[in-house]
Structure formats: C-alpha cells, structure tokens
Amino acid sequence: MTLLIDPPNWAGPRGLYWSHLVSDHSLDELHDFAALLGSPRRAFDRDHYDVPETVYLRAIELGAEAVSSQTLVKRLIAAGLRRRRLRP
C-alpha cells in the first residue's frame, strides 16, 4: 500500500502548479489520505487527486512517496486503478 505523488509540474488554477496524488492499493485509501491532507473531494478526478504545490511537501511528510509522473502512471496502471477519460 503506497500513496504516490508526482512533482508539481502542471500549471493550474490560482497561479499554482499542481501534482497528482494516487494510491497503488485502493481508491478508499486514496480518499482517506486526501482527507487527512485536507484536499476537498472536488479535487478528485477519476483515479487521482489534483494537489497544489502548497501541500506537496506535507503529503510527503504524511507518507506519500515522491515519484516521477511516468512512474506514477505506470504504478497506477499496474495496480489496475487507472481510469481513462472516455472520449465521445
């Protein structure tokens, strides 16, 4: 069971850069960790939470493993938790 977070490389709202937070175990684990981190449920998108740069280090302090974006996606797929966006 591991929570993974990639670097805040994604430009987003409020002039901040954002990370992705995922679990390689379960979505329940992810939701519990995100609540502990103070992330609102609206930050959840299919299989990850969008996390602002302002809480990146806090996520690591709480136990998230810092990984590259490529590693994060590979481990999410390997865990069977990747949920791709459906195209119309």
Secondary structure, 3 states (H helix, E strand, C coil): CCEEECCCCEECHHHCEEEEEEECCCHHHHHHHHHHHCCCHHHEECCEEEEEHHHHHHHHHCCCEECCHHHHHHHHHHCCCCCCCCCC
